[in-house]
């Protein structure tokens, strides 16, 4: 019979209520006579992917923070988040769901994979768990890792430094690469790659590349060694738009968090910052990223400045400003985990840093082209004219500027990843919110959920003492400049 454990989410670290002396009694009491005895890894895998994608792509973290901070979107109503007014519950979803639903389910898959002698389930779970931990440490900094993956033993897990988390994730991804075998046992429940193990091997390496660059300003030798290991293994990276990591939602029932939001609310618009940049570059992605205004004649694209006071934002008019594009508001719009364009930008940067050999300018041009192709822009004349502009051409003397500006455009909609890359590359050079509350600064991290202070206080206090004050302006380890 399947065991149903009683647990309460007391903090993001998933503090379980049961203690050793009463575990047996709780298990005996909470049996479901209608359920099978053993949980199935395919169902757990689907749930872990769906829960994480919903949270990663959803209101609290992606729309309500990441996309606002990097000035892809802006608020025309209820503008507090756009002015950097957050509470210690504002960023709770990423933490609590990341630990309670995603990591817990993935840990169960790893255990089942060992019991069932199916290394492919273990490899996929390790890749996904590494992605979840990357999201967590990218935004908060120091987070529970070593003890959090053994939560049954540690009810109040200690925080690991961001450096240690990234290094551990690189080890996990290397182990996952060894576990994943296209000729091995089949898996089921995969709603990213429909159980294609070769695709998971490419995604694992692409995630290693992402993390290697995340640490590159601090640990260049380690970053270069990671890339050398990947090259030696020979599985390659995500190599086409068809191979990008994403979860595509269904049209019905509509479970897409962005689409659902716009079904019932009308408080988001596209940011003036990105609209101005797309106009400046004559960028063909503008009509995809933004919707035309509802009542202007002729219709046009109007972004709004980030961080306006409520009255000033409302005065701009709902029908006179542009919502994000219909592509992103459709029920079937994908939650993009990692695009082909990102992987090409990362390879271009790795060449520019001297980590690998190759043609940085050529890879950069391929990256821009891949982003345009991703949205159906394939006309060669349009592509060539865009790349030929002086403001788009690759500048070898300042690769961070070229890659940072175009990557920021390509990551439109991926608020958390765009936020991490803006901090790391320092481009584009954004201006703070108009009526921002941080004395002319832009947030550079998320603050920890308030539950951590009350329910995991010792570990929380140690993390803050190591990292710095638990405020929006404390720079994280990877954010050198």
Number of C-alpha atoms within 10 A of each C-alpha: 12 15 18 15 16 13 11 12 15 16 22 23 29 25 21 18 14 18 12 8 8 10 14 12 10 16 15 12 13 14 15 13 10 8 12 11 13 10 15 14 24 16 14 22 25 16 19 25 24 21 15 23 23 20 19 27 22 22 18 18 23 24 26 23 25 27 26 27 29 30 29 28 33 34 28 30 20 16 24 18 21 31 24 22 14 16 13 16 13 19 21 22 18 23 24 20 23 25 28 17 18 25 23 20 22 27 19 17 26 21 15 19 18 13 10 11 12 19 23 27 30 25 28 28 27 26 27 25 27 26 19 24 21 21 20 23 23 27 24 22 28 26 26 25 24 16 17 23 17 13 19 14 12 16 19 22 23 21 25 22 19 24 17 15 23 23 15 15 22 23 15 19 25 21 16 26 24 14 19 23 18 15 9 12 13 14 18 15 17 22 16 21 17 11 19 14 23 16 21 28 26 22 30 32 29 27 25 27 22 20 21 25 27 23 22 20 17 15 14 17 13 15 24 19 14 22 20 13 12 20 14 10 13 10 17 17 25 26 17 14 16 11 18 25 22 19 20 16 21 14 13 9 9 13 15 25 22 21 20 16 16 15 11 8 9 13 17 24 26 29 28 21 19 23 24 15 14 17 13 10 16 13 16 16 19 20 17 15 25 26 22 22 19 16 12 13 7 8 13 16 22 22 25 24 22 31 28 23 19 14 12 13 21 16 10 14 11 19 12 18 26 26 30 25 18 16 17 20 18 18 22 19 20 18 24 18 18 21 26 23 29 25 25 27 26 23 27 26 23 22 17 20 16 13 20 18 12 14 12 25 21 12 21 27 20 18 26 24 20 24 23 21 16 18 14 11 15 13 10 10 8 13 18 12 11 20 18 11 12 10 13 17 14 23 15 12 9 11 19 20 18 23 26 24 20 20 26 25 21 22 22 18 23 22 26 24 24 25 25 21 22 22 21 20 23 17 18 20 11 13 13 22 22 14 18 20 16 15 8 11 14 19 20 21 23 25 23 26 21 18 19 20 15 12 17 20 14 15 19 24 15 15 21 16 11 13 16 13 14 18 15 19 16 18 19 21 18 21 21 14 9
